[in-house]
Structures are given as C-alpha cells and as structure tokens.
C-alpha cells in the first residue's frame, strides 16, 4: 500500500476547497478536473445513475438530486429513465418509480 505524500494531501485539500466554495461543483471528480485544468465534467456514468436511483428510493426529489449533481431535476429524471430503459433491455432488473 502506497503512503500518501504531502503533495497528494495538498492536492486533495485543494479539491475539497474547490468543491466547498464553488456552487457549480457537485462531485469530487469535478473538483479534481478543475485542478487539472480540464473543466467540469457534465456527463454521468452508470454508477452515477444507480446512485441517483438510490437517492430517489430514499425519498429525495429529482430537484434535490439535481442539486447534488449540478443538474436540473428534469435532467436527472431523464437520466434515470434512460438508464432504467437501457438496463431493462439488457436483461437487468427493472425498478419501479
């Protein structure tokens, strides 16, 4: 197991500050992207969609989930719908809303 260096720690702290201070940053990955000069990533993975579904199942609204990801509530609803459609066509479990 590799020990974290002082530089790694400073990098992580800088990303944390960016995530806290910027309203347009919703995930740690977005904060690291800003540090690396890549801009904010606005595409989401299947894991993000699964997390969105879990948040919804826990009673959060699409608008609340959207604030976490820096996106609109309707955008989150569409992302969840497309993910569920994709996984049901692939033979995965289909969840009810």
VMD Tcl script that draws the C-alpha trace (Angstrom):
set ca {
  {0.00 0.00 0.00}
  {1.41 3.36 -1.05}
  {1.64 6.03 1.62}
  {0.19 9.44 0.73}
  {2.76 12.15 0.20}
  {2.47 15.74 1.35}
  {1.80 16.71 -2.27}
  {-1.08 14.20 -2.50}
  {-2.55 15.61 0.68}
  {-2.32 19.20 -0.59}
  {-3.93 18.16 -3.87}
  {-6.83 16.50 -2.04}
  {-7.29 19.50 0.26}
  {-7.32 21.86 -2.74}
  {-10.01 19.74 -4.41}
  {-12.05 19.75 -1.21}
  {-11.88 23.56 -1.02}
  {-12.95 23.86 -4.65}
  {-15.90 21.53 -4.02}
  {-16.97 23.53 -0.97}
  {-16.56 27.01 -2.42}
  {-17.89 26.62 -5.95}
  {-21.61 26.26 -6.50}
  {-21.13 24.58 -9.87}
  {-19.07 21.68 -8.44}
  {-21.16 18.67 -7.40}
  {-18.72 15.75 -7.25}
  {-15.10 15.18 -6.19}
  {-14.30 14.21 -9.78}
  {-15.42 17.64 -10.97}
  {-13.20 19.35 -8.38}
  {-10.16 17.32 -9.48}
  {-10.96 18.13 -13.12}
  {-10.86 21.85 -12.29}
  {-7.47 21.40 -10.60}
  {-6.16 19.62 -13.67}
  {-7.49 22.35 -15.97}
  {-9.90 20.01 -17.74}
  {-13.11 21.82 -16.91}
  {-16.18 20.40 -15.24}
  {-17.41 17.04 -16.44}
  {-21.14 17.08 -17.09}
  {-21.57 13.52 -18.28}
  {-22.52 10.82 -15.84}
  {-21.64 7.16 -15.56}
  {-23.93 4.20 -14.98}
  {-22.75 4.22 -11.36}
  {-23.97 7.83 -11.07}
  {-27.36 6.75 -12.46}
  {-27.54 3.91 -9.93}
  {-26.74 6.38 -7.15}
  {-29.45 8.72 -8.43}
  {-31.94 5.85 -8.28}
  {-30.88 5.04 -4.71}
  {-31.33 8.68 -3.68}
  {-34.82 8.66 -5.24}
  {-35.71 5.40 -3.46}
  {-34.61 7.03 -0.18}
  {-37.23 9.74 -0.71}
  {-35.25 12.55 -2.31}
  {-36.89 14.60 -5.06}
  {-35.36 14.86 -8.52}
  {-34.68 18.54 -7.79}
  {-32.70 17.64 -4.64}
  {-30.72 15.02 -6.54}
  {-30.13 17.57 -9.29}
  {-28.55 19.97 -6.79}
  {-26.09 17.24 -5.80}
  {-25.05 16.64 -9.41}
  {-25.29 20.24 -10.60}
  {-28.14 19.48 -12.98}
  {-31.86 20.16 -13.23}
  {-34.45 17.88 -11.68}
  {-35.90 17.09 -15.10}
  {-32.42 16.24 -16.37}
  {-31.93 13.79 -13.53}
  {-35.35 12.25 -14.17}
  {-34.45 11.77 -17.85}
  {-31.07 10.24 -16.95}
  {-32.73 7.77 -14.56}
  {-35.39 6.91 -17.16}
  {-32.78 6.26 -19.87}
  {-30.67 4.15 -17.52}
  {-33.66 2.05 -16.45}
  {-34.70 1.57 -20.08}
  {-31.15 0.56 -21.04}
  {-30.81 -1.93 -18.18}
  {-34.26 -3.43 -18.76}
  {-33.43 -4.01 -22.45}
  {-30.14 -5.63 -21.41}
  {-32.00 -8.02 -19.11}
  {-31.13 -6.20 -15.91}
  {-33.57 -5.70 -13.06}
  {-36.23 -3.10 -13.71}
  {-37.11 -0.94 -10.75}
  {-40.39 0.88 -10.26}
  {-40.50 4.65 -9.63}
}
mol new
graphics top color blue
foreach p $ca { graphics top sphere $p radius 0.5 }
foreach p [lrange $ca 0 end-1] q [lrange $ca 1 end] { graphics top cylinder $p $q radius 0.2 }
display resetview
